[in-house]
Amino acid sequence: MMNALIRPKPRVKFEHHVSMMPLDGSSPRIRARACNVSEGGMFVRTAALLARGTKVEVNLVTHEFAFPFATAEVVWGRHEETRSG
């Protein structure tokens, strides 16, 4: 019940290759992996960290095409710690 208060829009598993292009042209197209999606947003895993507030064009990617999907704004990001074995 507590989770419903924190996240009012449920997330659905959605694993698909995507590409993102900052609308301001500040960096080249970024390859990424969508992990889940909701009415309010999408969690995307990528090696590039974009600044909060960056507006991006998001495309769904297949082997042959990139299909326009959404225009979005980065609202959260973090670097993952590199694990040594």
C-alpha positions in Angstrom: 0.0 0.0 0.0 2.9 2.4 0.8 4.3 1.9 -2.7 1.0 3.2 -4.2 1.5 6.5 -2.3 5.1 6.9 -3.5 4.4 5.9 -7.2 0.8 6.5 -8.2 1.3 5.4 -11.8 2.3 1.7 -12.0 5.4 0.7 -14.0 5.3 -2.1 -16.5 8.3 -4.2 -17.5 9.3 -3.0 -21.0 12.7 -4.1 -22.2 13.6 -2.7 -25.6 16.6 -1.0 -27.3 16.1 2.7 -27.6 18.1 5.7 -28.7 18.0 9.2 -27.3 19.1 12.4 -28.9 19.3 15.6 -26.8 17.1 18.2 -28.5 19.7 20.9 -27.9 22.4 19.0 -29.8 24.7 18.8 -26.8 25.7 15.2 -27.5 25.4 12.6 -30.3 22.7 10.0 -30.3 22.9 7.7 -27.3 22.2 4.0 -27.4 20.2 2.8 -24.4 18.0 0.0 -23.0 14.5 0.8 -21.7 13.7 -1.3 -18.7 10.2 -0.3 -17.7 7.6 2.3 -18.6 4.6 4.0 -17.0 2.1 6.7 -18.0 4.5 9.1 -16.3 7.9 8.0 -17.6 10.4 5.4 -18.6 13.4 4.0 -16.9 16.4 3.8 -19.3 19.8 2.2 -18.7 22.7 3.8 -20.5 26.4 4.4 -20.2 25.9 8.2 -20.7 24.6 10.3 -17.9 22.5 13.2 -19.1 21.9 16.3 -16.9 18.6 16.7 -15.2 16.3 18.9 -17.3 17.8 17.7 -20.7 15.1 17.3 -23.2 15.5 14.2 -25.5 13.9 12.6 -28.5 13.4 8.9 -27.7 13.2 6.3 -30.6 12.5 2.6 -30.4 15.2 0.7 -32.3 15.0 -2.5 -34.3 17.7 -4.1 -36.5 16.6 -2.0 -39.4 14.8 1.1 -38.2 14.4 3.7 -35.4 10.8 4.6 -34.8 9.9 7.9 -33.0 8.4 7.2 -29.7 8.4 10.2 -27.4 9.9 13.5 -26.5 11.0 13.4 -22.8 12.9 15.2 -20.1 15.5 13.7 -17.9 14.3 13.9 -14.3 16.7 11.6 -12.5 20.1 9.9 -13.1 23.0 8.2 -11.3 26.4 6.7 -12.0 26.6 3.0 -11.1 29.7 1.9 -9.1 32.2 -0.1 -11.2 32.6 -3.5 -9.6 36.0 -5.1 -9.6 36.2 -8.9 -9.5 
